[in-house]
Structure formats: C-alpha cells, structure tokens
Amino acid sequence: MKKKRIRKLDKDSALSYACLLLSYRERSEGEVRERLVKRGYPGDVITHVISELIELNYLDDNRFAKSWLMWRKESRPKSRSMIRWELLAKGVKDDVISRALEAAYPEREELDIARRLAGKRAALPGSDRRKIYDYLRRKGFNHDVISQALLKDHRP
C-alpha cells in the first residue's frame, strides 16, 4: 500500500517551491500564483511568498514580458496581438504588456517578421498565396500586414 506524502503548506515550503519553478525559467507573478494555488497553499502564504520574491528581484513582470517577447521574436515568431494574448494568459497586466511591446517589438518590426515568415513558407514546395496567408493568420498577423508581406516576398 502506497503511503500518501503529507505536504507542508507553510511559507518556507511555498517559497522553496516557487524558487524551484523560477529555476527552470523566468515566470510571471500570475504563473507563480496559479501554481501555488494549484498546490493548495493558503492565500496569505501565497501573498507573502509573491511579495518576498518581488523584493528579492526573483519575480518581475516587466522583465518577464520583455524576455518572453524577445524569445518569441527570435525563436517562435508571432504577431504582436498573439504575443499580447499569450502574456495576458500568463497573468501579466495589460499596461506592462503595452510598455514591453513598445520597447521590444515596435509595430514596424511586425511587417518584417511577417515578410520573413512568408519568405520561408514560399520556399516550401506546394506553397501558394492562400496557404501562406492562412499560415500568417494562424500566427496572429492581421490582413493588412499579411497583404503587405505577400506583395514584397511572394509573387504567384
């Protein structure tokens, strides 16, 4: 018969768990809070741990948003609106997202990224304008950006 492990729900164990989460990758305040809630920690313990992590500079939504944006732009490019949605889902506040987008992903870069993605997709066999358009829509780009990207990079 398996023994059930009893988990302590105090501040020290919550802080240790949060630090473990942050050791894998940077996380937003909302992500850490959600994981602590799922683990069953009480609200006052979660509030204390979040405050302590912010004070220690282990948790910073501004830094998280900027690093998420840079990672998205470089390795898995998506549109500004799609990245905004992702960050909102991770619990980052809208004003923090707006500042990060303006600093790290200006609107003019969105067209460059769409052109780069369209160029890569156009090089694949069997790709046509419709497939490239649909691909860019799934990445969150709007019609105007896609149209401009297709005009420059892909001619039928």
TORKEDO-180582 format. One line per field, with one value per residue: residue number from 1; residue in one letter; chain; x, y, z of N, C-alpha, C, O in turn. Coordinates in steps of 0.05 Angstrom, whole numbers, padded with zeros to 5 digits. Layout:
<sites>
num = c(NUM ...)
residuo = c(A ...)
cadena = c(A ...)
nc1 = c(X ...)
nc2 = c(Y ...)
nc3 = c(Z ...)
cac1 = c(X ...)
cac2 = c(Y ...)
cac3 = c(Z ...)
cc1 = c(X ...)
cc2 = c(Y ...)
cc3 = c(Z ...)
oc1 = c(X ...)
oc2 = c(Y ...)
oc3 = c(Z ...)
</sites>
This chain:
<sites>
num = c(1 2 3 4 5 6 7 8 9 10 11 12 13 14 15 16 17 18 19 20 21 22 23 24 25 26 27 28 29 30 31 32 33 34 35 36 37 38 39 40 41 42 43 44 45 46 47 48 49 50 51 52 53 54 55 56 57 58 59 60 61 62 63 64 65 66 67 68 69 70 71 72 73 74 75 76 77 78 79 80 81 82 83 84 85 86 87 88 89 90 91 92 93 94 95 96 97 98 99 100 101 102 103 104 105 106 107 108 109 110 111 112 113 114 115 116 117 118 119 120 121 122 123 124 125 126 127 128 129 130 131 132 133 134 135 136 137 138 139 140 141 142 143 144 145 146 147 148 149 150 151 152 153 154 155 156)
residuo = c(M K K K R I R K L D K D S A L S Y A C L L L S Y R E R S E G E V R E R L V K R G Y P G D V I T H V I S E L I E L N Y L D D N R F A K S W L M W R K E S R P K S R S M I R W E L L A K G V K D D V I S R A L E A A Y P E R E E L D I A R R L A G K R A A L P G S D R R K I Y D Y L R R K G F N H D V I S Q A L L K D H R P)
cadena = c(A A A A A A A A A A A A A A A A A A A A A A A A A A A A A A A A A A A A A A A A A A A A A A A A A A A A A A A A A A A A A A A A A A A A A A A A A A A A A A A A A A A A A A A A A A A A A A A A A A A A A A A A A A A A A A A A A A A A A A A A A A A A A A A A A A A A A A A A A A A A A A A A A A A A A A A A A A A A)
nc1 = c(00017 00012 00041 00013 00043 00051 00044 00076 00045 00068 00100 00155 00160 00128 00157 00204 00184 00166 00215 00240 00207 00221 00273 00275 00256 00243 00185 00119 00086 00032 00034 00065 00034 -00013 00007 00021 -00029 -00053 -00024 -00045 -00033 -00048 -00081 -00058 -00006 00012 00009 00048 00094 00097 00106 00156 00188 00186 00211 00262 00277 00270 00224 00193 00149 00155 00207 00199 00160 00189 00230 00201 00178 00225 00244 00201 00202 00251 00256 00205 00168 00112 00053 00044 -00005 -00018 00023 00011 -00037 -00018 00014 -00024 -00053 -00016 -00019 00001 -00002 -00041 -00020 00035 00047 00037 00078 00123 00117 00121 00174 00205 00184 00168 00115 00131 00167 00136 00117 00165 00177 00133 00143 00191 00174 00136 00170 00201 00161 00144 00185 00178 00158 00098 00072 00026 -00004 -00051 -00043 00002 -00020 -00059 -00026 00002 -00041 -00055 -00012 -00026 -00023 -00051 -00097 -00079 -00023 -00007 -00021 00015 00063 00060 00059 00112 00146 00125 00107 00056)
nc2 = c(-00023 00044 00099 00161 00222 00273 00341 00400 00462 00512 00577 00572 00524 00538 00581 00554 00520 00557 00581 00537 00531 00579 00569 00539 00569 00639 00668 00695 00736 00721 00668 00641 00650 00622 00569 00560 00563 00518 00479 00481 00519 00567 00631 00676 00658 00652 00706 00729 00701 00716 00771 00770 00746 00785 00827 00805 00808 00765 00757 00791 00823 00860 00849 00795 00799 00826 00789 00745 00766 00775 00723 00701 00732 00717 00659 00633 00663 00707 00748 00815 00820 00767 00753 00789 00767 00717 00734 00759 00714 00690 00720 00771 00841 00888 00940 00932 00897 00929 00968 00936 00915 00962 00975 00930 00906 00939 00965 00969 00928 00883 00876 00864 00815 00784 00784 00756 00705 00693 00690 00645 00606 00609 00586 00533 00471 00468 00509 00563 00628 00629 00589 00610 00657 00638 00612 00655 00682 00646 00654 00701 00750 00809 00824 00868 00871 00821 00824 00863 00837 00794 00820 00839 00793 00746 00726 00704)
nc3 = c(00000 -00018 00014 00028 00015 00060 00051 00072 00083 00091 00095 00083 00053 00010 -00011 -00025 -00065 -00103 -00116 -00139 -00185 -00211 -00222 -00268 -00310 -00326 -00296 -00295 -00246 -00242 -00262 -00223 -00178 -00193 -00196 -00143 -00119 -00142 -00117 -00068 -00028 00023 00016 00044 00052 -00001 -00018 00015 -00002 -00057 -00050 -00024 -00064 -00103 -00076 -00070 -00122 -00155 -00181 -00232 -00269 -00312 -00331 -00344 -00385 -00425 -00435 -00453 -00500 -00530 -00536 -00565 -00612 -00634 -00635 -00641 -00678 -00674 -00682 -00656 -00630 -00619 -00584 -00543 -00525 -00506 -00463 -00431 -00417 -00384 -00340 -00338 -00330 -00370 -00380 -00369 -00410 -00455 -00450 -00454 -00506 -00537 -00526 -00540 -00586 -00634 -00677 -00730 -00737 -00739 -00792 -00818 -00793 -00810 -00865 -00867 -00848 -00888 -00932 -00918 -00918 -00971 -00998 -00992 -01023 -01060 -01037 -01037 -01047 -01016 -00977 -00951 -00932 -00897 -00860 -00838 -00815 -00775 -00742 -00721 -00748 -00778 -00832 -00864 -00854 -00871 -00926 -00944 -00933 -00968 -01017 -01024 -01017 -01041 -01102 -01145)
cac1 = c(00000 00027 00036 00009 00062 00037 00060 00073 00034 00077 00114 00181 00156 00117 00179 00222 00171 00167 00243 00244 00195 00237 00300 00272 00254 00230 00156 00104 00073 00008 00041 00074 00010 -00030 00020 00019 -00057 -00057 -00011 -00061 -00024 -00069 -00078 -00039 00021 00018 00014 00074 00116 00099 00119 00184 00201 00189 00231 00288 00281 00267 00199 00189 00132 00167 00230 00188 00147 00210 00245 00182 00177 00250 00244 00181 00212 00274 00254 00178 00155 00083 00046 00042 -00031 -00017 00041 -00004 -00056 -00003 00023 -00048 -00059 00004 -00025 00015 -00021 -00042 -00001 00062 00050 00039 00105 00143 00113 00132 00203 00219 00172 00153 00097 00145 00180 00116 00117 00190 00175 00114 00156 00210 00158 00124 00192 00207 00139 00143 00207 00170 00144 00069 00060 00014 -00011 -00072 -00030 00019 -00039 -00071 -00004 00007 -00064 -00052 00009 -00038 -00020 -00076 -00099 -00062 00005 -00003 -00022 00040 00084 00057 00066 00140 00161 00115 00091 00047)
cac2 = c(00000 00068 00120 00188 00241 00297 00364 00423 00485 00536 00597 00562 00505 00553 00596 00535 00511 00580 00584 00515 00539 00600 00559 00527 00592 00662 00665 00719 00735 00705 00639 00631 00650 00599 00543 00558 00557 00490 00463 00482 00538 00587 00657 00693 00647 00659 00735 00733 00690 00733 00796 00764 00741 00811 00842 00793 00812 00739 00758 00818 00821 00875 00833 00771 00806 00832 00765 00729 00779 00770 00695 00698 00744 00702 00630 00624 00689 00711 00776 00830 00813 00739 00754 00803 00747 00698 00746 00762 00687 00684 00736 00797 00863 00899 00963 00921 00885 00951 00980 00916 00914 00986 00975 00907 00896 00961 00957 00967 00902 00862 00871 00850 00787 00771 00780 00734 00680 00688 00681 00617 00589 00609 00569 00505 00461 00466 00532 00583 00652 00622 00574 00628 00676 00623 00607 00680 00687 00629 00667 00725 00774 00818 00824 00889 00863 00797 00833 00877 00817 00778 00836 00841 00768 00723 00732 00678)
cac3 = c(00000 -00021 00033 00016 00026 00070 00043 00090 00068 00104 00078 00074 00031 -00013 -00023 -00038 -00089 -00122 -00126 -00158 -00211 -00224 -00231 -00295 -00329 -00314 -00296 -00287 -00220 -00245 -00265 -00197 -00161 -00202 -00189 -00114 -00113 -00150 -00097 -00043 -00008 00030 00003 00058 00046 -00029 -00019 00028 -00020 -00080 -00041 -00019 -00089 -00116 -00061 -00077 -00151 -00169 -00196 -00243 -00293 -00334 -00342 -00356 -00410 -00445 -00443 -00469 -00526 -00545 -00543 -00586 -00637 -00645 -00639 -00650 -00683 -00676 -00684 -00631 -00617 -00608 -00560 -00522 -00515 -00490 -00438 -00414 -00406 -00364 -00316 -00339 -00333 -00397 -00382 -00371 -00437 -00474 -00448 -00465 -00535 -00549 -00523 -00552 -00611 -00647 -00698 -00756 -00738 -00745 -00821 -00824 -00785 -00828 -00891 -00863 -00846 -00914 -00949 -00912 -00927 -01000 -01008 -00990 -01047 -01058 -01023 -01053 -01032 -00996 -00955 -00936 -00919 -00874 -00841 -00824 -00798 -00751 -00726 -00709 -00764 -00789 -00862 -00876 -00851 -00889 -00953 -00949 -00933 -00992 -01040 -01027 -01017 -01055 -01127 -01157)
cc1 = c(00018 00020 00033 00028 00047 00056 00054 00064 00042 00092 00141 00179 00145 00140 00199 00210 00172 00195 00250 00232 00211 00264 00299 00271 00241 00200 00144 00093 00048 00013 00048 00050 -00008 -00019 00018 -00010 -00063 -00045 -00025 -00052 -00046 -00061 -00058 -00010 00030 00025 00042 00097 00119 00114 00149 00200 00205 00210 00259 00295 00282 00243 00195 00174 00143 00190 00219 00175 00168 00224 00226 00180 00202 00252 00225 00190 00233 00269 00227 00162 00125 00078 00045 00016 -00031 00001 00026 -00023 -00042 00005 -00001 -00055 -00040 00001 -00010 -00005 -00018 -00022 00028 00067 00053 00067 00126 00141 00126 00163 00217 00208 00154 00136 00111 00160 00161 00115 00142 00188 00155 00127 00176 00196 00146 00146 00200 00186 00137 00164 00199 00155 00114 00056 00049 00006 -00031 -00060 -00013 00001 -00050 -00050 00001 -00017 -00063 -00031 -00001 -00035 -00046 -00074 -00080 -00032 00011 -00003 00004 00063 00083 00064 00096 00154 00151 00097 00083 00057)
cc2 = c(00025 00087 00146 00207 00266 00321 00387 00447 00511 00554 00587 00542 00518 00568 00577 00525 00533 00583 00561 00521 00559 00591 00547 00549 00615 00659 00691 00714 00718 00675 00627 00629 00626 00572 00539 00551 00528 00471 00463 00501 00558 00614 00675 00684 00655 00689 00741 00724 00707 00759 00792 00760 00768 00828 00831 00797 00786 00740 00787 00815 00837 00860 00808 00777 00812 00807 00746 00740 00773 00741 00690 00709 00728 00673 00621 00649 00688 00741 00789 00822 00785 00738 00768 00783 00727 00709 00751 00735 00679 00703 00763 00819 00877 00923 00953 00910 00908 00963 00961 00915 00938 00986 00953 00897 00918 00951 00953 00940 00879 00856 00856 00820 00771 00766 00757 00707 00673 00678 00652 00598 00587 00590 00539 00496 00460 00489 00552 00606 00645 00608 00592 00648 00662 00618 00632 00688 00671 00639 00693 00751 00783 00820 00844 00881 00840 00806 00847 00857 00801 00794 00836 00814 00746 00732 00706 00674)
cc3 = c(00000 00001 00019 00031 00035 00065 00063 00073 00082 00084 00067 00051 00006 -00027 -00037 -00065 -00111 -00133 -00145 -00185 -00226 -00233 -00259 -00316 -00314 -00316 -00288 -00259 -00221 -00247 -00238 -00178 -00168 -00193 -00158 -00105 -00120 -00130 -00070 -00022 -00002 00019 00017 00054 00018 -00031 -00007 00010 -00044 -00073 -00037 -00045 -00105 -00102 -00067 -00106 -00166 -00187 -00205 -00269 -00317 -00347 -00356 -00383 -00432 -00454 -00459 -00497 -00543 -00554 -00566 -00613 -00650 -00652 -00650 -00656 -00686 -00677 -00656 -00616 -00605 -00583 -00537 -00509 -00497 -00463 -00419 -00401 -00384 -00339 -00316 -00344 -00360 -00400 -00383 -00399 -00457 -00474 -00460 -00495 -00548 -00547 -00540 -00579 -00623 -00670 -00725 -00759 -00745 -00775 -00829 -00817 -00803 -00855 -00889 -00862 -00873 -00933 -00944 -00922 -00957 -01012 -01007 -01015 -01041 -01043 -01043 -01035 -01010 -00972 -00938 -00920 -00894 -00852 -00824 -00806 -00772 -00732 -00714 -00724 -00776 -00820 -00875 -00876 -00870 -00918 -00961 -00951 -00959 -01017 -01045 -01032 -01035 -01079 -01139 -01185)
oc1 = c(00036 -00003 00048 00029 00032 00079 00032 00074 00026 00096 00147 00194 00153 00141 00209 00224 00177 00198 00264 00244 00215 00277 00319 00285 00228 00190 00157 00091 00043 -00002 00039 00047 -00018 -00034 00014 -00014 -00076 -00056 -00020 -00061 -00060 -00038 -00043 00008 00052 00045 00057 00117 00142 00131 00165 00222 00226 00227 00278 00317 00293 00241 00194 00185 00140 00191 00229 00180 00165 00230 00236 00180 00200 00260 00231 00186 00234 00276 00226 00143 00114 00096 00045 00017 -00042 -00005 00029 -00026 -00051 00003 00002 -00063 -00047 00017 -00009 -00023 00003 -00009 00044 00089 00071 00079 00144 00161 00139 00176 00238 00221 00130 00143 00104 00164 00169 00114 00141 00197 00160 00122 00178 00204 00146 00141 00204 00192 00130 00160 00212 00140 00105 00032 00061 00008 -00029 -00067 -00013 00007 -00050 -00056 00003 -00013 -00070 -00032 00013 -00043 -00062 -00053 -00066 -00018 00032 00014 00015 00081 00104 00075 00105 00171 00166 00076 00099 00051)
oc2 = c(00027 00092 00153 00208 00277 00321 00392 00451 00529 00548 00592 00544 00511 00569 00584 00523 00527 00588 00565 00516 00557 00605 00545 00547 00612 00648 00708 00692 00702 00659 00606 00609 00612 00555 00516 00535 00514 00449 00447 00499 00567 00620 00689 00700 00663 00696 00757 00738 00714 00768 00809 00770 00772 00840 00847 00789 00784 00724 00805 00805 00828 00858 00800 00763 00803 00803 00733 00725 00766 00735 00675 00696 00725 00664 00602 00656 00670 00757 00775 00819 00781 00724 00759 00782 00720 00696 00748 00734 00662 00701 00776 00816 00878 00925 00966 00914 00906 00969 00970 00914 00936 00995 00958 00882 00917 00931 00935 00931 00859 00832 00838 00803 00749 00745 00741 00688 00650 00660 00637 00577 00566 00580 00522 00512 00452 00489 00557 00605 00656 00614 00590 00654 00673 00620 00631 00700 00680 00634 00706 00772 00766 00817 00837 00885 00839 00797 00842 00859 00794 00782 00834 00812 00729 00744 00689 00654)
oc3 = c(00016 00007 00001 00055 00020 00072 00070 00051 00084 00061 00044 00031 -00016 -00052 -00059 -00085 -00134 -00157 -00165 -00206 -00250 -00249 -00272 -00337 -00293 -00336 -00275 -00249 -00203 -00236 -00231 -00164 -00150 -00184 -00149 -00087 -00104 -00125 -00053 00001 -00020 00013 00004 00053 00014 -00043 -00018 00007 -00052 -00087 -00044 -00047 -00118 -00116 -00068 -00115 -00188 -00206 -00189 -00289 -00340 -00372 -00377 -00403 -00455 -00478 -00478 -00516 -00566 -00576 -00585 -00633 -00675 -00674 -00666 -00641 -00698 -00673 -00636 -00592 -00584 -00564 -00514 -00484 -00476 -00443 -00395 -00378 -00367 -00321 -00295 -00361 -00371 -00421 -00397 -00410 -00475 -00495 -00474 -00509 -00569 -00566 -00552 -00593 -00623 -00683 -00740 -00781 -00756 -00782 -00846 -00832 -00810 -00867 -00907 -00875 -00881 -00950 -00963 -00933 -00968 -01034 -01019 -01026 -01019 -01037 -01064 -01011 -00988 -00949 -00913 -00897 -00872 -00828 -00800 -00785 -00751 -00708 -00698 -00714 -00784 -00831 -00894 -00896 -00884 -00933 -00983 -00968 -00970 -01036 -01068 -01049 -01044 -01075 -01144 -01198)
</sites>
